[in-house]
Amino acid sequence: FTFQFTNTASNATTVSWDFGDGNTSTDPNPTHTYQFTGSFQVTQIVTNACGSDTLIQVVGPTSIGDELFGNAIRVYPNPTEGQFWIEGLDIQAEELTLEVSDARGRTVFKQVETKVFGGFKYAFDLTRHAEGVYLVKISDGERTAYKRIVRE
């Protein structure tokens, strides 16, 4: 379970990577081997004299079930000024976990719903959080979907 990461930023003076499993690197184009299979949230931060930029990407194998599950879920409006909704159509889950993480991988919201049968719609509010990119993770214990939301 090894990935070769490529830095596509131009004019970066520093590059830092967080591989989502507790390991980090400052190598511009690192290779990282994961000890366990699964999906990981990788964060890259590049910096130069003008400031910094953050990119978040989920890596790891996804199944057809994960893809179909993800297609049944919407996160909107995107971008948002703070308040947004997570909506699912025809979701069947004994337990549904909804998590929102910031660019550094810190969980800012976590909500667990039980007995979700059919559609759902939940409101979230990022107005007290910094502008930037957030990752939304929705899981029913067997399938997982990832969505990005931008807070302006």
Secondary structure as UniProt FT lines:
FT   STRAND          2..4
FT   STRAND          14..18
FT   STRAND          24..25
FT   STRAND          31..33
FT   STRAND          40..48
FT   TURN            49..50
FT   STRAND          51..59
FT   HELIX           64..71
FT   STRAND          73..76
FT   STRAND          83..101
FT   TURN            103..104
FT   STRAND          107..125
FT   TURN            127..128
FT   STRAND          132..139
FT   STRAND          144..151
//
